[in-house]
Amino acid sequence: MKKVVKNGLVLLLGEDGWRTEKLDVLIDGNRIARVAPGIPTDGCDVIDAAGKLVMPGLINAHTHVYMTIHRNYADDLAFFEWLDKVQKVEDGMTEEDIYWTTLLGIIEMIRSGTTCFVDMTIKSAQETSGPRSAAAGAVKESGFRAAISRGLAGVSDSEESIMKFGQAVREMEMFKDEERLQFLHGPHAPYSCMPDYLRKLTQSSRERGIGQTIHLSESRGEMESIAADRGGVTPIQYVDSEGEFDIPCLVAHCVYATDEDIALMARKGVSVALCPKSNMKLGNGFAPAQKMLDAGINVCLGTDGAGSNNTLNLFSEMNAAGLVYKGATRQAQNVDAGDVLKMATVNGAKALGREGELGVIAEGALADLILIDLNVPQFIPANNIVSGLVYSATGSEVDTVIVDGKVLMDHGKLTTIDEDRVYEEVRKIAERLTKQ
Ligand SMILES: [Zn+2]
């Protein structure tokens, strides 16, 4: 049945930036069919949005959702100490564990207004167990939307690398008919992926017509090791020399991107997912965000995993992005609220090659939208809605969430996931893996 989201204040993006208008939104199947005032409701389900903002669902452009198991587990540690501690837990995880911990992350994202995420499952040394397996299975069953990658590392001819590559490809085949799932290749990082493996993944991406996502220039240690091992270049220049930027590429972090790196990524059409909270928490620093925006790079926003954030809440991440790049550069004009909101919506869509389909409320776009309660103190007075979303909102204002035309949260109640069961299962996994 068609749905009409009635009487809401709709957030639109035009040539002059963001604006709001009192409009109705007609949803037919999984698409937005019309955005106009006074849409007739005969024969339609009506979603009353009076007193609410109707806006595009947020897109989390970089995360490892299964890492909810690491929430508040490895804190206040330097980057490589942290990595070592979380990887030991990952080694004990099964595909079933990843399924439940991903569902937990999806609950958290729905409750805080995210409708799509770009995932990298690093852990997965076991055979893909079936259609319920791991992150893709959790996305499929919950009605959510995601772009999934397997984080691949090593040399191309090692037994484990061959097995994991095969697993990634089989997963793409298994879920190829799922419209809400998109796949990317995910070479983990230049320090964990040897050149031959990077080339193999780039070749595979080209053959399959898919993009890639990778961590680059995240820590000072990475900059030093790549410079030492690869002839003095930066991680960004190194992977470009291996052909990685000749296919669509979404790069996470870029904290240490140089001016030359920024020019290179702009020239090659690379998208960057900033993760300001993770970068601060792991003591890595602040990406040159405004320089990237000025260079015309498509800058997106990600939470990274809950092991280094420690939430998957993009409202909290928008708040951080709106503040820290000003503080780090001592320039209050830098990375303004309108840009931050674009990072978490349209820019994320563009990074996935889904411009016009995701991250916007427009006729013909996929019906991924959220309703925000404006009748809360942090939105009163409503002097500037965009500023409110970035500087005042917490994510708790999210009232209703629609993904692919289906209501996944109705006035705060989840419709596709048994929350109590998920909490119970994840607590059991934690007893086994993080509570010894
Ligand atoms: Zn990451």
Residues whose N, C-alpha, C, O or C-beta is under 5 A from the ligand:
A	BS01	ZN	D304
